Amino acid sequence: MDDPDEGIGLQKPTRSLSNAWPAVSAERTFPVFSPVAEHSLLVEFGERIDHAIHARVVQLDRALVAAPFDGFLEAVPAYGAILIRFDVLVSDHAAAERAVRQALEQVPVVTAQPGSHEVLVCYDGDLSPDL
């Protein structure tokens, strides 16, 4: 026997790792709403680095803080998505999604203008003993 698994009922995998996960479709329409566990909703605004995408995340974060829906606990913004946590005793995924869609309708789309920031740094020995 050349194959140690032969004859003991084990089957060889039929897929390679390169095709184990489905490809992300280029046809996704944003925002995309995805439940996360029983207590959170992930809202994705895009899949690329883009100031307009990040601006939508920030706008939704501010809108939810200013006018939270029943059961809202916190929003955790990332660059292109925001995780919205809610109390499962008060709300559910469907109610959270309705509230977020309503908030998105009320928030005007504003494109962020990129800018530069100056960060002052001092490397003098007496002012930076940790260096």
N, C-alpha and C positions, 0 to 999 in steps of 0.2 A: 504494500500500500504506500503510494507516494503522498497521498493527502491524509493527514492525521484526522481530519473531520469526516472523512468519507465513512459511511456506514453507521454513524451514530446519530443521524437525523438532523444534523446542522445544515442550514442552507447558506450558500454564499450570497452576499448582498448583490442586488441586481442594479443598483444605482451607484455611481461614483459620487464623491463629495461635491464635485463641481456642479452637479445638478440636483443636489439634495434639497436645496431651498429654492422656492419659486422666485423668479426674477421679479423685481419691482416694475410694475407696468408704467410706461411713460404716459399713459392715458389717465392717470389719477387726477381727479378734480378736487381742488382744495377750497375750503378746509376739509380735512379728513377727520372724522370722529371715531375714536377707538376706545372701548371700555378697557380699563386696567383694574384687575381684581374686582371686588364688589364695591369699592369705595372711591374710584377715580375715573376720570375721563381724560384721554389724551386728545388734544386738538392740534393737528399738524397743518401748517400753512405753506409748506414747500419743502423741496429737497435740495436746495442749493443755497449758497451764501449770497444773500441779497438784502440790501437795506430795507426795501419795501416789505419783505417777508418779516424781518425782525420788527419793523414798525408795527405791523398787525399784532404780533405777539405782545408787545409793550402796551398797545392800545387796549387789547382785550384784558390784560392784567389790570390796568388802571380802571377800566369799566367795572370789572368784577369787584374790585376793592371799594369803589365808590357806591355801587348798588349791588350788593351780594344777593343771590337767590336763596330761598329757604334751604337750609342744610349746608350751604357753602362753608368750607373750613379754611381752605387756602388755595392759592394758585402758585405753581412753581414754573416760572418761565424759563425757557431755554432760548437758543437762537432762532430756531424755526418752528418751535412747538411750545405748547404750554400744557402742563398737567394740572388738572383741576380736581382737588380732593373735596369730598362731601360726606356728610353724616348719613350713613345708610339707614338710620332710623327715621330720617326726615325726607330724604330724597333718594333717587335712583338714577341709573344711567340715562334713561329717556327724559326724565325731568331736567337733569343737568344739561343734556344736549339742547333741549328746547330753550332753556334759560340762556345758554351760550349763544345759540342762533339769534335769539331776540337781542342780546347785547351787541352782537356783531352788526345787526341791522341798524342799531342806533348809534354806533361808533362810526364817525366819518373816516374814510380812507385818506390818510395823510402820509405822504412819502417823506421819510426822514432824509435830511440833508447831511451827508457825511461832512465831518469837520476834523480838525486836528487839535490835539491837546498838548500843552507844554508841561512836562513833568520836571520839576527842579530837583536836582540831585547834588549832594555834597559828599565828597570822599575825604574831607579833612580828618586827620587822625583824632583830634580832640573831640570832634562831633560825631564820629562813627567808630566807637571802640569795638564794635562787633565785626568789623571788616578785617 
